[in-house]
């Protein structure tokens, strides 16, 4: 199992219940494919550095998890199909950063 984090940016006008629903779906994808969800960090509304899809701001959420590469592919597909998600990015965390975070 490898450590990952995914950042999802939702449309700023999206209702909190809809955001939670998409997050629940993402966590379910992680669990059903053998992964373990971790911390969820809600950054809230932030202004974009540049206009994305004719929008100036979005609602940011970061989710940490451990999983196999197949899980990442399934999560990437699910978030890509979600209409509420403006952008998303899955990043594999370096092993050194994870070791330092758990040791400290």
Buried (B, 14 or more C-beta within 10 A) or exposed (E): EBBBBBBBBBBBEBEEEBBEBBBEBBBEBBBEBEBEBBEEEEEEEEEBEEEBEEEEBBBBBBBBBBBEEEBBEBBBEBBEEBEBBBBBEBEEBEEEEBEEEEEE
